[in-house]
Structures are given as structure tokens and as C-alpha cells.
């Protein structure tokens, strides 16, 4: 990778990519909504001005609940727009990396999902992300698609920050205990993105090991209490998915098998708790 074009410049993942690219000595240009990707002349001007050789798509419709009532919006961003990026990459002979999700699976397994497992999304968000994968690889056969899970980072409002905010304002929290997955730090995902460097194909990248939303929330609660944060919350109660009222159905088990990416990148993803402790140490001021 000589120069990257990051699409979705204000996303949580993009912030980590900037740091990783700087560390690797790789220059980049980043765009957001100010660039109409369907404006061929505008896209041509950007490419001619900056000469990127690798497109990295960080843009996505990620509101799982919202997608159930905004199907058109979810499919436009997660499929149509991704297909357009595939056309650009194919026409300009650029590498392209795109990110997808563990929610393309139905969660009926009890062992990690490999890249060869049949996708069967349960909600609109997952269906739109799978549609984007398919369309991208049709438009650009050499595309690199990275599926990840339970992503959190130092910016925006990820699960850990939401939990702390609720703990400071709510007496008691109720968190789902039977949905199992692997939290993934954006910093780790950014590192593996660079290690893959646009390698063609489908890869699973997530934190090592697994947990439940409830266990993760308990870890956050114990950390916040030990840090002396002013918490209103006194306890966290677990609830089964069937008792939790949500519009979107979520997979109960969506752990990703990272064997393939470990072999290609010659490195295994960090155990999720190690990465999360690093996150907590660096974000403690923001969380407080």
C-alpha cells in the first residue's frame, strides 16, 4: 500500500486507521459525505489529484434497530454504495478493502464461524451487509472483505461508553446474557487491515476468545467501580434474548474463526480482554 483513500472519514474505525497508517509510514486521503461517489467527474478529480492505490471503505449503516424500519437507507449505504465503490476500484484497478459483520450468520452454531460457513442473516442490517459483500465481489473480483464483530473504539459512542453513561444515570441495568460474540478493538482491526494490504478474498478478523454482552457489561462495571467513578447503578441483571424486546433479531452465537487471517497475516488477533484493558487505560478520562 502506497497511498490509501479512506471512505467514511469520521467513522470510529477510520480514526484508528489514521494512526495505523501513520505508524506504517503510509499517506492517505479521506472523504465523507462531501464527496458524491456517484459523481464520476468528482471521483476522477480526487483520484487524479491524490493518486491512491488502495480504497478502504469505513462507511456503513450500523444502526441495527433502525435498519428494521429504514430498509431503503440500510441497503443504499451497505449495498448500493459498496457496489459503486467496487465499480471505481475495478475501473481504476485499485485495491479495495471493505468491512462486513458477524451478523451475516444466524447464530445456530456453537463453534466459531469460518469464511466457508453459509451466511443466513436474521435482520435487515445483516442482510444489507451480506448483499454488499456479494455485490462488491461481483463488481471487483479482487476485493478484500473483512468480517468483524462487536466493534468498539476510542471515538463515537461504543458499547463500553454507553454502559458507563447508563451506570451513571440508572439504578439497575438489564443486559442480555445469551448472545455470544468477540469484542474487537478498532486499533486491532486497523492493524490487520494493513497486514492484509488488500489481499483478495474473505477474512474474519475479531478479538480472540468470546464473551456475552452481560459478562462484558459486568467487566465494565467492576472497572468503573475500581476507578472510583460516580455510579448510580448498584447491580447489573441478566436477561435472555427472548425476554428482551428489540425490533431486530440478533444471532445468539456469532463468534468468528480467525484461523485463515492468522495464517495470511502471520499473526493471531489479541485475546479480547487484553485489547479491552488497553482501551480502558487510554479512554479512562473520556469515560469518567
Protein Blocks (a to p, Z undefined) as FASTA:
>chain_A
ZZdcdehjlbmklmmmmmmmmmnopacddddfklcfklmklmmmmmmmnopabdcdfbdc
fbfklmmmmmmlmmmmmmmmmmmmmmmmmmnopacdddddfklpgolacbdcdfkbccdd
fbfklmmmmmmmmmmmmmmmmbccdddehiacfehjdfklmmmmmmmmpfbdcddfkbcc
ddddfklmmmmmmmnnopacjdddddehjddfklmmmmmmmmmmmnopacfbfbdcdddf
klpccfbdcdfblcdcfklmmmmnopacddfklmmmmmmmmmmmmmZZ
